[in-house]
């Protein structure tokens, strides 16, 4: 898979912004969570949000979009076939915990 290219523009010139890998998922997570609404239009709800005893997972970043729909962001350093399974797992969790999400939104954003 090729890298996504980013460019910096200045009047009539364009230069490519060189990419680099981030050593830890957590440092990327901190930057994104601090700028979640600006970057993605998503309001922050929680970090490392526990999915409880039954599901036993943690959602890296949990937010809510402009349509009041939950947004889950998972940070991965490598390609992994389990990403799809993890997404389906979180969908199942969301469907089972609609009331919990509503209360979280009310608590965080009124």
C-alpha positions in Angstrom: 0.0 0.0 0.0 1.4 3.4 -1.0 1.7 6.3 1.3 -0.8 9.2 1.1 1.0 12.3 -0.2 0.5 15.7 1.4 1.5 19.0 -0.1 2.2 22.5 1.2 1.0 25.3 -1.1 2.4 28.8 -1.2 0.9 31.1 -3.9 2.0 29.4 -7.1 4.4 26.7 -5.8 3.7 23.3 -4.3 6.1 21.2 -2.2 5.6 17.7 -0.9 5.5 17.3 2.8 7.8 14.4 3.7 6.1 11.7 5.8 7.7 9.8 8.6 6.5 6.9 10.8 5.4 7.5 14.4 7.0 5.2 16.9 4.0 4.8 19.2 0.3 4.7 18.4 -0.3 6.8 21.6 1.6 9.9 20.3 -0.5 9.9 17.1 -3.6 9.3 19.2 -2.8 12.3 21.5 -2.4 14.7 18.5 -5.6 13.5 16.8 -7.7 13.7 20.0 -6.5 17.2 20.8 -7.6 18.3 17.3 -10.4 15.9 16.6 -13.1 18.5 15.9 -10.8 20.6 13.7 -9.5 17.7 11.7 -12.5 15.5 11.4 -15.5 17.4 12.6 -15.9 14.9 15.5 -16.6 15.9 19.1 -14.4 14.0 21.6 -16.1 11.6 24.0 -13.4 9.4 25.4 -10.0 7.9 25.1 -9.2 4.2 25.8 -13.0 3.8 26.4 -13.6 0.4 28.1 -16.2 -1.8 26.5 -17.0 -3.6 29.8 -16.5 -7.1 31.2 -18.5 -8.9 28.5 -16.7 -7.4 25.5 -13.4 -6.8 27.3 -12.0 -4.3 24.9 -10.9 -0.6 24.8 -11.8 1.8 22.1 -8.8 4.0 21.3 -10.8 7.2 20.6 -14.6 7.5 20.9 -16.4 10.6 19.5 -19.7 11.7 17.9 -20.1 13.3 14.5 -22.4 16.2 13.3 -25.2 13.7 12.8 -25.0 12.5 16.4 -23.6 9.2 15.2 -20.8 7.5 17.2 -17.3 7.5 15.7 -14.7 5.0 16.7 -11.1 5.5 15.8 -8.5 2.8 16.2 -4.8 3.5 15.6 -2.7 0.8 13.9 1.0 0.8 13.1 0.8 -2.1 10.8 -1.6 -3.8 8.3 -3.5 -6.5 10.1 -6.4 -8.7 8.9 -8.0 -8.5 12.4 -8.9 -4.8 11.8 -12.1 -5.9 10.1 -13.0 -8.2 13.0 -12.3 -5.5 15.5 -14.6 -3.1 13.6 -17.4 -5.6 13.6 -16.8 -6.2 17.3 -17.2 -2.5 18.0 -20.3 -2.3 15.8 -21.9 -5.1 17.8 -20.9 -3.3 21.1 -22.4 0.0 19.9 -25.7 -1.7 19.0 -25.8 -3.2 22.5 -24.9 0.1 24.3 -26.9 2.9 22.7 -28.2 4.2 26.0 -24.6 4.3 27.4 -23.5 6.4 24.5 -26.4 8.7 24.9 -25.6 9.3 28.5 -21.9 9.8 27.7 -22.8 12.5 25.1 -25.2 14.2 27.5 -22.5 14.2 30.2 -19.7 15.5 27.9 -21.7 17.9 25.6 -25.1 18.5 27.2 
